[in-house]
Every structure is written in C-alpha cells, then in structure tokens.
C-alpha cells in the first residue's frame, strides 16, 4: 500500500455544487479539484488510498481561465483541473 501523504498533493478539495450533489445522489459520482499535473491513474490511486473505496472510472476536465474584475482592476482565474470519479455501487465518500 502506498503512503497516503503523497496523495494529498493530487487531491486538492471536493467540489460541492448543485450539479455535483445531484451526480452524487443519482450516479455515485464525486467531483474533486485536482492538481494540474495529475492524470487519471494518479487520481484513481489517490481516491482509493485516501477514502478506502473502489473506483470504477475517472474523467478529468481542464477548466479554462476566466477574466474577472477585482475592485475595478482586470484580473483572471487561472486554469485548473477537476476530476469526476465514479465509485462502485455501495461505496460512498463523506465530503461534507
């Protein structure tokens, strides 16, 4: 079994939105923000090790940068990755 400390750099935080909450209830899918350098294999190993569940599939989406204004000055939100992880039936993660 791999050391769990190395996987905390891969998984940054769970994403809790209305859409992700609905996917949790209907499809047993959980959404996480992951590091920009991570891939599907790393995300699968990290989720299985940190939460002691079995992963069926991992889908990764690179979210584009967005322009924003902060106090009237132009700024931006940088590029980031999110992973949608489908767990086997019966497994669950408490992300609250």
MOVEN-V447836 format. One record per run of one state. SS is the DSSP state (2 for helix, 1 for strand, 0 for the rest). FROM is the first residue (numbers start at 1). LEN is the number of residues. If there is no record, write none. Layout:
{{SS/FROM/LEN} {SS/FROM/LEN}}
//
This chain:
{{0/1/3} {2/4/6} {0/10/1} {1/11/4} {0/15/3} {2/18/10} {0/28/1} {1/29/6} {0/35/5} {2/40/12} {0/52/3} {1/55/9} {0/64/2} {1/66/5} {0/71/2} {1/73/5} {0/78/2} {1/80/8} {0/88/9}}
//
